[in-house]
Amino acid sequence: MKLLAFSDVHGRFDNVTLVLSATRDVDAVVVAGDITQFGTPADVDEAVAQWQPLAPVLMAVAGNIDSPQIERHLKKLGVSLNACCRQVGGVAFFGCSAAPISIGTPYEISEDDIAERLQRGAAGAENGRLRVLVSHAPPRGVLDWTGSGVHAGSEAVRAFVEREQPTLVICGHIHEAAGQQRLGSTLVVNCGPALRGHYAVIELDANGCRAQVR
């Protein structure tokens, strides 16, 4: 399975559309939050209308610059992974929207809430041959350092990954920390900010996964 993964689009829907139009043989597109720039559900409609025809499957979580209203709209559109699971070709995708409480952006939730959402999503992923966690926030201490050197990831995401060891974590949130890193046997991929043209191409098979962050 070949994935095209994005995060932190911040309203630059055209950046995703350009890469999607130029990339072949993609089985699914995964968007790890901050789809809009303090936007509205109507903005999400515009994004999904551009992206959905270009790939067989589109899945997404909302970010802290989105909103709970956008979260509900993603669910209405049938593309949300927040606190739920979707099976695609034997791969179980599940996720968590928002980010830990920090600076007062529209969609911040407690670490307890993040942990609860992860458990609800994982409950539907138990039979997945491979498990992919999509979280806007990275695990604490992994691809989460800000420009000032502060770690700003989620303690709950880290605890979940250390305990459950999913095959892959797709995340974003911290623009400066794009890349890939192992946490135990789990590959963590911070896609980087799509508003600056960054994205990740990830291949999943019986032997695990491989990623290129561009």
N, C-alpha and C positions, 0 to 999 in steps of 0.2 A: 504494500500500500504506500502510495506517495502522497504526502501532505504538503500543502502550502500554508504556512502559518504567519500571521501578522499580529501585531499589537500596537496600541497607541497611534491609531489612525488620526484622531483629533480632527475629524471632518475632511481629511484629504482623501476622499473616496476614490478620486481619480488615480492616486498612486497604486492602490490595490488593483483597480481595474486594468491598469497598464501592465502590471506584472502577470495578472491572471491571463490576459489576452496573449502574452508572449510565452507562457509556460505550458508545455504539453504534458499529457498523460497524468494529470493531477486527479487523484481519487476523491479528495476532500479538501476544503478550505476551512481553516480554524482561525478564529479571531479572538484574541485574548484580552479584549476590553479596551476602554477609551476609544470607542467607535466615533463618538462625537466630541465637539468642543463645547461643553455645557449646552448640549443640544436637546432636541425634542424627539418624540416618537416619529414625527414626520421625517426627520433627518435619517432615522434608521430605515424607514421605508425606502428612501432614496438609495441608501447604501445597498440594502438587500436587493432592490430591483436591478442595480448594476451588477452585483456579484453573483447572485444565484444562478443566472443562466449560463455562467461560464465554468461551472464545476458541478459534478454529480451531487455533491453533498456540501452544505454550508452549516457550520456550527459556531456558536459564539457565546461568550460571557460578556457582561457589562463591566466597565471599569469605574474608578472613583470619580472621574470627570463626567461620566454618564449620570444616570439617576435611577432610583427605584422605578420610576415610571417607564424608563427605557428598558429596564430589566423585565417588567411585566409585558412590554410590547414584544421583546424578543421571544418570550414564551408564547405569546399569541401568534406570532409568525411561524412558530414551530422550529426555531433554530437555537433555542437556549439550552445550555448545558448546566445552568446553575442548579445545584442540589438535585440533579437528576442524571440519568445515564442514557446514552444512545449507542446501540450496537451497530457497527458498520463493518461488514466483511469479517466478522469474528473478532474485531477490535472493539473494546468497550471504552467509550469516551464519557467522561463525567467532569463536573467542574464547580467552580465557585466564583461568583461575581464580586465586585466591590474590592476594597482594600482595608487594611487595619485602620483604626481611628488614629489620625495624626494631625492634619492641618486644616480640617474643616471643609473639605471638598464635598460635593453633593452625595456621594455614595460611599460612606465609610461605616464599617460595622465592627463589632467586638471580635476578639480572637475566639471567644466561645461560639459566636455565631458562625464564624468561618469553619471551625471544627465541626459544628453540627451539620452544616451544608455539605462538607466533604464526606461525612459519614453517610448522609442520605444518598449522595450520588454513588458512593462506593458500594452501597448495598445492592444496587442494580448491576454492578460490574463484576460480581463474583465469578460468573461463568465466562468472562471474556478471556480469550487466549492471550491477548495482550491488553494492558490497561493504560489509558492515557488520561492524565489529570490536566485539565485546562483551568488555570487560575490567573486572574489578573496580577495578583501579588506573587513574587517569587518566594521561595523558602528563605527564612531568616538566615543571613550569612552566606547565601549562595546567589551570585549574580544579582546582588541587591545593594551594592554600594553607590551612594550618590556622589555628585561632584565634590562635595565637601568631606567625603570619606565616611559618611554615616551609613550604617546598615539599616535598611528600611523595609525589609521583607517581613513575612508573616511567621510568627512563632508556631501558629497552628498548622500552617502548610508544612513547615519543616518537621514538626512532630509526626504529622500524618505520613509524610514520605519516609521518614526514618523507620516508622513502624510497619507500613504496608508495602513499601518498595514497589510502586507501580513502574511499569516499563519506562514511561516518559512523562515529564512535566513540561507543558508549554505555558509560558508566562510572559510578562512584560513589566509595565508600571515604572521601572527605574530605567530611564532612557539611556543613561551612561553605562549601563551594565550589560549590554548585548553580548551574547556569546553562549557557550555551552560548558557544562561542568557536571561531574558525577557527584551524586550524594548516595553513597552505598552503591547499589547496582542500578539506581535510577539515573537516567540521563535528563538533566534539567537544561532547557533551552529558553533563554530570554531572547525574544525575536528582535529586540531593538525597536525604535520608533518608526512606524510606517510613514509618518508625516515627513520624515527625512529620507524615505525610500528604502528603508531596511525591511528585511523579511527573512524567513527561514524555509528551507526545503528539507523535509524529513522523510526518510524511507524506513518503513516498518516491515519486518518479515519474521520468520520463525527464529532467527538468530538474534533478534533484538531490534535496535534502531541505529540509524546514522543520520547526522544532521550537518547542514551547511548554513551558517548564518551570514547573510549578505547585507 
